[in-house]
Amino acid sequence: MSVLAANDVPVALGSALPVDLSEKQSGDIAWADAALAEATCSTIRGFCHRPITSYPVETDIDPGASVTDRDQAEFAFGRFVDDWMREEFVGEEGGVRGCRHPVEGLR
């Protein structure tokens, strides 16, 4: 962009841009160059996280909540599954028992 702002049009862009940019075009390119320098590259997760955390009341989330990294999420999910399996499959004596809510065909 700064090359364009200096009115030095690359050969590849020659057919799309005039050789001599007007003062307004040069100014617009300089503005775009500065704006792009401020741009943030992110994932869809990061993109969604910004507005959600900016409006916690509207999105009904805890204002102090934070996004976990992959390892933390896998650990939390594994812990959740382990707790659920113990609740569903371990009897009061500690032995394995049948599921309280059996899925059809898995008996």
N, C-alpha and C positions, 0 to 999 in steps of 0.2 A: 504494500500500500504506500509506503513512504516513497518508493520509486515513482509511483504514479503521481503522488503529491508534488514531486520534484519535476513533473512534466516530462518524465522519461518513460514513454510507453513501450513496454516489451513487444518484441516482434509478434509473439503469439496472440497478443491482444490488439495488434494493429488494425485488424479488420473490424473490430468491435468498437474501438475508441478512436476519436479524431487524434491526429498527430499533435496538434496544439490544443490543450485543454483550456477552456475559458477560466477566468478567475473564479467564478462560482463553482465550476466543476472541481478545480483544484482545492478550493476551500471545503467542498463536500467530501472529497477524498481524504483530506487531512483530518476532518472531523470523524469520518468512519474509521480511519487508522487509529485515532486515539480511543474511540469507543471499543474497537476490537481488542485493544490492549487491556481493557478492563473486563473483557468477557471471561466468563468462567466455564470451563469444560467440566461436565459432570455426567453421572449415570442417571438413568430414569429414577432410580431410588433417591438420589440426591436432589433431583429436580422436584420430586414430589414432597420430599422432606421439608424443603424451605417454606412453602405456603402452609403446610400442615402445622408446623411448629410456630409459625407466625400468628396463627389464629387458633389457639388451643381450645377456647370456649366453643367456637363455631364447629370445630372438628371433634369435640367431645373427647379430648385426650388430656392426660395429666400434663400440666405445664412444665413439670420437672422431668418428664420422660425423655429418654435419649435413645438413639438408634444403636443397636448392638452390632458388633462386628460379626463376621461369619462364625468364628470359633465360639463366641459367647452364645449366639443363636443356636448353634448345634448342641452345645452343652445344655442350654435351657430346654430345648425340645426333647433331648434324650432324657433329661430328668423328668419332664412331664410325662413322657411315655412310660418310663419305669414306674413312676408313682401310680399311673392309671392301671398298668398291668398288675401291680401288687394288689391294688384295691379290687380289681375284677377277678383275679385268678388265685389269690392266696387265701386260704381259709383261716378261721380264727385260731386254729391250732398251729398255723404256720405251714400246713401242707397245701399242695395244689388242689384246687377244686374246679368244678365246672364254671363256666362263664355265667353270670347272672342274666345276661342278655345275649344268648347264643345267636350267631349268624346262621341262617338257614344253609344247610348243606355242609357245615363244618363240624357236625357232631361226631 
